[in-house]
Amino acid sequence: MSRIRIAVIGGGANSEHDVSLASASSIRAALTADRYEVHALTITRNGGWVDGAGHSLLVAEVVAVLQSCDVAFPAVHGPRGEDGALAAILDFVGVPYVGSGLAAGALAMDKWATKLVAEAAGVPTSGGEVVTADTSVPDPGMPVIVKPIAGGSSFGVTRVDTRDDLPAAISAALAHDSRAMIEPFIEGREVDIAVLKRADGTRLLSAPLEIVVDGGLFDTESKYDGSADLRVPARVTPAELAALERSALIVFDALGCDGVARVDFFLTDQGLVLNEVNTMPGMTGQSQVPRMFAAVGLDYPSLLDELVAAAFTRR
């Protein structure tokens, strides 16, 4: 059988550039040579494109590489990647691709829109309010979490315990987006679960993963310095697991997700609360989602195979 020609896209013109490079590199290494002919494409920090040899490419050359491939794997986290931008390009040039389409990517990247969709579908969220550079500083009950509405890897995310610290936290969030969101701090366990939509349309749920960090905030530093305790599978009751799985599927379908998505929750004394949804989660072999699926018997190379197979059937 001929090998599948696959373009793996990494990098990106956003703060998650290095994270995306790591995901793309790991994906390329795990795509077995007997099944795949891998072509590397990287989006630079300023939005340019380079090939696997580091040569700069014009837009027409990028399109030619993409159209020479059977499928694309856009491993670009954050704005102008995960938010549907790359999906739109791939749709336009007619190349099947891994992951969610334009609408789902845009909705899930927008944390405020995600909350609105989830609440309408019956899944509780923490609520919150949106602020911009032109908004008067509000006076919410403390503590709160301030974050960019469209962003990832917890860049620009701050826990605020006093109103005096709120303006600086808002400014930090607005450095990454034109809108920020102020959410009440949720007391509870942070437990994530992932949904994989297979080629035949069935969904596979991962094992739940609990994140335990000092101070209760899974910020950028604790995500990448190894200090967070990631427990897979999370210790949850059968009732909690059923609620996590049911709510994850509801949100996945309500947003229109494809491929794989990680759905993040807080488990509180009053039940679960949706935190956010990630439609292109970290995809190194040691990232959360691959570890979550490995816990239910789907190893990293097999997870990638499932995603590629599903891309062909959907597009």
TORGUVEX-980069 format. One record per residue (C-alpha): x, y, z. Coordinates in nm, 3 decimals, m for minus. Each point is the difference from the previous one (the first is absolute). Layout:
+---------+---------+---------+
:       X :       Y :       Z :
+---------+---------+---------+
:       X :       Y :       Z :
...
+---------+---------+---------+
//
This chain:
+---------+---------+---------+
:       X :       Y :       Z :
+---------+---------+---------+
:   0.000 :   0.000 :   0.000 :
:   0.115 :   0.353 :  m0.073 :
:   0.076 :   0.216 :   0.298 :
:  m0.226 :   0.285 :   0.108 :
:   0.152 :   0.337 :  m0.082 :
:  m0.063 :   0.218 :   0.304 :
:   0.087 :   0.364 :   0.068 :
:   0.061 :   0.063 :   0.370 :
:  m0.029 :   0.371 :   0.078 :
:   0.160 :   0.150 :   0.312 :
:   0.103 :   0.334 :   0.140 :
:  m0.239 :   0.290 :  m0.032 :
:  m0.006 :   0.377 :   0.032 :
:  m0.106 :   0.006 :   0.364 :
:   0.127 :  m0.055 :   0.354 :
:  m0.035 :  m0.378 :  m0.030 :
:   0.254 :  m0.023 :  m0.282 :
:   0.250 :  m0.212 :   0.191 :
:  m0.270 :  m0.230 :   0.140 :
:  m0.126 :  m0.059 :  m0.355 :
:   0.352 :  m0.074 :  m0.123 :
:   0.031 :  m0.270 :   0.266 :
:  m0.335 :  m0.154 :  m0.093 :
:   0.081 :  m0.003 :  m0.373 :
:   0.346 :  m0.147 :   0.055 :
:  m0.139 :  m0.278 :   0.216 :
:  m0.277 :  m0.078 :  m0.247 :
:   0.245 :  m0.021 :  m0.291 :
:   0.225 :  m0.235 :   0.196 :
:  m0.290 :  m0.229 :   0.095 :
:  m0.148 :  m0.033 :  m0.351 :
:   0.154 :  m0.327 :  m0.108 :
:   0.208 :   0.007 :  m0.319 :
:  m0.167 :  m0.312 :  m0.137 :
:  m0.340 :   0.174 :  m0.003 :
:   0.076 :   0.369 :  m0.045 :
:   0.210 :   0.229 :  m0.214 :
:   0.029 :   0.303 :   0.226 :
:   0.044 :   0.356 :  m0.122 :
:   0.079 :   0.266 :   0.259 :
:  m0.140 :   0.351 :  m0.023 :
:   0.061 :   0.265 :   0.262 :
:  m0.170 :   0.335 :   0.052 :
:   0.252 :   0.251 :   0.131 :
:  m0.063 :   0.245 :   0.283 :
:  m0.067 :   0.277 :  m0.254 :
:  m0.240 :  m0.210 :  m0.207 :
:   0.235 :  m0.121 :  m0.273 :
:   0.031 :  m0.362 :  m0.110 :
:   0.308 :  m0.223 :  m0.026 :
:   0.045 :  m0.359 :  m0.111 :
:   0.175 :  m0.282 :   0.180 :
:   0.338 :   0.118 :  m0.124 :
:  m0.059 :   0.352 :   0.134 :
:  m0.057 :   0.157 :  m0.341 :
:  m0.249 :   0.286 :  m0.013 :
:  m0.308 :  m0.066 :  m0.210 :
:  m0.230 :   0.233 :  m0.189 :
:  m0.373 :  m0.046 :   0.050 :
:  m0.031 :  m0.169 :  m0.339 :
:   0.277 :  m0.242 :   0.097 :
:  m0.174 :  m0.081 :   0.328 :
:  m0.321 :  m0.078 :  m0.187 :
:   0.194 :  m0.220 :  m0.243 :
:   0.152 :  m0.201 :   0.288 :
:  m0.339 :  m0.038 :   0.169 :
:  m0.174 :  m0.108 :  m0.318 :
:   0.274 :  m0.254 :  m0.071 :
:  m0.088 :  m0.173 :   0.327 :
:  m0.286 :  m0.236 :   0.076 :
:  m0.075 :   0.152 :   0.338 :
:   0.121 :   0.275 :   0.236 :
:   0.056 :  m0.011 :   0.374 :
:  m0.016 :   0.360 :   0.128 :
:   0.172 :  m0.019 :   0.340 :
:  m0.018 :   0.376 :   0.058 :
:  m0.137 :   0.102 :   0.338 :
:  m0.155 :   0.337 :   0.071 :
:  m0.119 :   0.293 :  m0.215 :
:   0.051 :  m0.013 :  m0.379 :
:   0.021 :  m0.376 :   0.023 :
:  m0.226 :  m0.188 :   0.237 :
:  m0.267 :   0.270 :  m0.031 :
:  m0.107 :  m0.124 :  m0.343 :
:   0.241 :   0.211 :  m0.206 :
:   0.196 :  m0.299 :  m0.128 :
:  m0.316 :  m0.203 :  m0.048 :
:  m0.135 :   0.273 :  m0.226 :
:   0.317 :  m0.002 :  m0.212 :
:  m0.007 :  m0.379 :  m0.032 :
:  m0.369 :   0.002 :  m0.088 :
:   0.066 :   0.262 :  m0.265 :
:   0.282 :  m0.195 :  m0.166 :
:  m0.188 :  m0.329 :   0.029 :
:   0.233 :  m0.197 :   0.228 :
:  m0.146 :  m0.237 :   0.263 :
:   0.128 :   0.082 :   0.348 :
:   0.008 :  m0.123 :   0.356 :
:  m0.217 :   0.173 :   0.256 :
:  m0.292 :   0.237 :   0.024 :
:  m0.118 :   0.227 :  m0.278 :
:  m0.022 :   0.377 :  m0.012 :
:  m0.320 :   0.048 :   0.201 :
:   0.086 :  m0.239 :   0.283 :
:   0.356 :   0.130 :   0.025 :
:  m0.116 :   0.361 :   0.019 :
:  m0.272 :  m0.074 :   0.257 :
:   0.220 :  m0.211 :   0.227 :
:   0.288 :   0.248 :  m0.011 :
:  m0.239 :   0.273 :   0.115 :
:  m0.044 :  m0.085 :   0.368 :
:  m0.302 :   0.229 :   0.035 :
:  m0.177 :  m0.155 :  m0.299 :
:   0.081 :  m0.348 :   0.134 :
:  m0.172 :   0.087 :   0.327 :
:  m0.308 :   0.127 :  m0.181 :
:  m0.025 :  m0.318 :  m0.210 :
:   0.058 :  m0.227 :   0.300 :
:  m0.258 :   0.176 :   0.217 :
:  m0.254 :  m0.017 :  m0.283 :
:   0.070 :  m0.374 :  m0.027 :
:  m0.053 :  m0.051 :   0.372 :
:   0.361 :  m0.025 :   0.118 :
:   0.080 :   0.233 :   0.293 :
:   0.282 :   0.255 :  m0.028 :
:   0.152 :   0.250 :   0.241 :
:  m0.143 :   0.298 :  m0.189 :
:   0.199 :   0.321 :   0.007 :
:   0.018 :   0.330 :  m0.183 :
:   0.182 :   0.136 :  m0.302 :
:   0.221 :   0.308 :   0.013 :
:   0.200 :   0.194 :  m0.258 :
:   0.245 :   0.287 :   0.012 :
:  m0.298 :   0.236 :  m0.011 :
:  m0.192 :  m0.165 :   0.284 :
:  m0.008 :   0.148 :   0.348 :
:   0.168 :  m0.227 :   0.254 :
:  m0.282 :  m0.201 :   0.160 :
:  m0.034 :  m0.088 :   0.367 :
:  m0.056 :  m0.376 :   0.010 :
:   0.004 :  m0.216 :   0.308 :
:   0.348 :  m0.132 :   0.076 :
:   0.190 :  m0.212 :  m0.079 :
:  m0.029 :  m0.008 :  m0.378 :
:   0.190 :  m0.134 :  m0.299 :
:   0.081 :   0.242 :  m0.283 :
:   0.088 :  m0.146 :  m0.339 :
:   0.008 :   0.087 :  m0.370 :
:  m0.320 :  m0.112 :  m0.170 :
:   0.195 :  m0.158 :  m0.287 :
:   0.324 :  m0.154 :   0.112 :
:   0.168 :  m0.310 :   0.135 :
:   0.277 :  m0.142 :   0.217 :
:  m0.126 :   0.238 :   0.272 :
:   0.190 :   0.296 :  m0.146 :
:  m0.141 :   0.317 :   0.152 :
:  m0.197 :  m0.188 :   0.268 :
:   0.009 :   0.140 :   0.355 :
:  m0.170 :  m0.078 :   0.328 :
:  m0.107 :   0.323 :   0.168 :
:  m0.079 :   0.020 :   0.372 :
:  m0.040 :   0.377 :   0.046 :
:  m0.161 :   0.266 :  m0.218 :
:   0.322 :   0.203 :   0.003 :
:   0.167 :  m0.275 :  m0.203 :
:  m0.282 :  m0.026 :  m0.254 :
:   0.112 :   0.273 :  m0.249 :
:   0.346 :  m0.158 :  m0.040 :
:  m0.154 :  m0.344 :  m0.055 :
:  m0.236 :   0.139 :  m0.263 :
:   0.291 :   0.169 :  m0.177 :
:   0.195 :  m0.327 :   0.004 :
:  m0.292 :  m0.182 :  m0.162 :
:  m0.057 :   0.275 :  m0.256 :
:   0.363 :  m0.031 :  m0.108 :
:  m0.108 :  m0.329 :  m0.161 :
:  m0.348 :   0.089 :  m0.127 :
:  m0.229 :   0.299 :  m0.054 :
:  m0.244 :  m0.145 :   0.255 :
:   0.049 :  m0.147 :   0.345 :
:  m0.229 :  m0.194 :   0.226 :
:  m0.039 :   0.024 :   0.376 :
:  m0.124 :  m0.324 :   0.155 :
:  m0.072 :  m0.086 :   0.362 :
:   0.266 :  m0.227 :   0.145 :
:  m0.144 :  m0.350 :   0.024 :
:   0.081 :  m0.210 :   0.305 :
:   0.023 :  m0.354 :  m0.124 :
:   0.210 :  m0.269 :  m0.161 :
:   0.116 :   0.066 :  m0.357 :
:  m0.086 :  m0.309 :  m0.203 :
:   0.025 :  m0.027 :  m0.380 :
:  m0.133 :  m0.258 :  m0.242 :
:   0.057 :  m0.033 :  m0.374 :
:  m0.229 :  m0.104 :  m0.283 :
:   0.124 :  m0.167 :  m0.320 :
:  m0.234 :  m0.017 :  m0.300 :
:   0.100 :  m0.300 :  m0.207 :
:  m0.030 :  m0.058 :  m0.373 :
:  m0.326 :  m0.193 :   0.042 :
:  m0.155 :   0.283 :   0.200 :
:   0.019 :  m0.174 :   0.338 :
:   0.159 :   0.185 :   0.290 :
:   0.266 :  m0.133 :   0.234 :
:   0.033 :   0.161 :   0.341 :
:   0.337 :   0.015 :   0.170 :
:   0.070 :  m0.069 :   0.362 :
:  m0.050 :   0.311 :   0.214 :
:   0.309 :   0.191 :   0.110 :
:   0.027 :   0.203 :   0.319 :
:   0.236 :   0.297 :   0.025 :
:   0.139 :   0.071 :   0.347 :
:   0.215 :   0.311 :   0.045 :
:   0.118 :   0.207 :   0.295 :
:  m0.215 :   0.310 :   0.033 :
:  m0.284 :  m0.146 :  m0.207 :
:   0.085 :   0.179 :  m0.329 :
:   0.129 :  m0.201 :  m0.295 :
:   0.195 :   0.289 :  m0.152 :
:   0.253 :   0.011 :  m0.283 :
:   0.294 :  m0.070 :   0.230 :
:  m0.155 :  m0.305 :   0.165 :
:  m0.114 :  m0.134 :  m0.339 :
:   0.355 :  m0.027 :  m0.129 :
:   0.237 :  m0.017 :   0.297 :
:  m0.111 :  m0.345 :   0.114 :
:  m0.130 :   0.119 :   0.337 :
:  m0.362 :  m0.094 :  m0.069 :
:  m0.118 :  m0.341 :   0.115 :
:  m0.198 :  m0.154 :  m0.288 :
:  m0.195 :  m0.300 :   0.126 :
:  m0.122 :  m0.243 :  m0.267 :
:  m0.250 :  m0.143 :   0.049 :
:  m0.149 :   0.251 :   0.243 :
:  m0.165 :  m0.147 :   0.306 :
:  m0.366 :   0.074 :  m0.058 :
:  m0.316 :  m0.175 :   0.105 :
:  m0.210 :  m0.185 :  m0.257 :
:  m0.255 :   0.281 :   0.019 :
:   0.266 :   0.266 :  m0.055 :
:   0.145 :  m0.193 :  m0.295 :
:  m0.344 :  m0.035 :  m0.157 :
:  m0.061 :   0.374 :   0.039 :
:   0.339 :   0.086 :  m0.150 :
:  m0.053 :  m0.227 :  m0.298 :
:  m0.356 :   0.113 :  m0.065 :
:   0.087 :   0.370 :   0.027 :
:   0.313 :  m0.034 :  m0.216 :
:  m0.200 :  m0.163 :  m0.278 :
:  m0.272 :   0.266 :   0.023 :
:   0.253 :   0.283 :  m0.030 :
:   0.200 :  m0.177 :  m0.274 :
:  m0.316 :  m0.041 :  m0.209 :
:  m0.146 :   0.343 :   0.080 :
:   0.318 :   0.171 :  m0.121 :
:   0.019 :  m0.225 :  m0.307 :
:   0.344 :  m0.141 :   0.083 :
:   0.183 :  m0.260 :  m0.206 :
:   0.319 :  m0.196 :   0.050 :
:   0.094 :   0.030 :   0.364 :
:  m0.085 :   0.259 :   0.263 :
:   0.087 :   0.028 :   0.367 :
:  m0.286 :   0.120 :   0.218 :
:   0.109 :   0.149 :   0.332 :
:  m0.220 :   0.001 :   0.310 :
:   0.002 :   0.084 :   0.368 :
:  m0.157 :  m0.252 :   0.234 :
:  m0.159 :   0.191 :   0.287 :
:  m0.222 :  m0.090 :   0.294 :
:  m0.295 :   0.115 :  m0.213 :
:   0.097 :  m0.204 :  m0.306 :
:   0.213 :   0.056 :  m0.307 :
:   0.068 :   0.337 :  m0.162 :
:   0.140 :   0.038 :  m0.353 :
:   0.326 :   0.193 :  m0.016 :
:   0.092 :   0.000 :  m0.372 :
:   0.045 :  m0.211 :  m0.313 :
:   0.320 :  m0.057 :  m0.198 :
:  m0.046 :  m0.121 :  m0.359 :
:   0.374 :  m0.038 :  m0.069 :
:   0.148 :  m0.107 :   0.333 :
:   0.369 :  m0.059 :   0.055 :
:   0.101 :  m0.303 :  m0.205 :
:   0.343 :  m0.110 :   0.113 :
:   0.020 :  m0.356 :   0.124 :
:   0.005 :   0.131 :   0.358 :
:  m0.279 :   0.255 :  m0.040 :
:  m0.323 :  m0.039 :   0.192 :
:  m0.224 :  m0.135 :  m0.277 :
:   0.235 :  m0.276 :  m0.124 :
:   0.050 :  m0.110 :   0.361 :
:  m0.375 :   0.002 :   0.060 :
:  m0.066 :  m0.224 :  m0.300 :
:   0.294 :  m0.228 :   0.083 :
:  m0.178 :  m0.067 :   0.330 :
:  m0.290 :  m0.155 :  m0.195 :
:   0.226 :  m0.205 :  m0.226 :
:   0.055 :   0.234 :  m0.296 :
:   0.370 :   0.075 :  m0.031 :
:   0.144 :   0.315 :  m0.155 :
:   0.070 :  m0.129 :  m0.355 :
:  m0.344 :  m0.164 :  m0.009 :
:  m0.164 :   0.325 :   0.112 :
:   0.168 :   0.181 :  m0.289 :
:  m0.111 :  m0.275 :  m0.241 :
:  m0.359 :   0.041 :   0.122 :
:   0.012 :   0.376 :  m0.056 :
:   0.138 :  m0.036 :  m0.353 :
:  m0.257 :  m0.265 :  m0.093 :
:  m0.282 :   0.218 :   0.129 :
:   0.124 :   0.297 :  m0.203 :
:  m0.048 :  m0.190 :  m0.325 :
:  m0.360 :  m0.095 :   0.077 :
:  m0.112 :   0.345 :   0.111 :
:   0.146 :   0.217 :  m0.275 :
+---------+---------+---------+
//
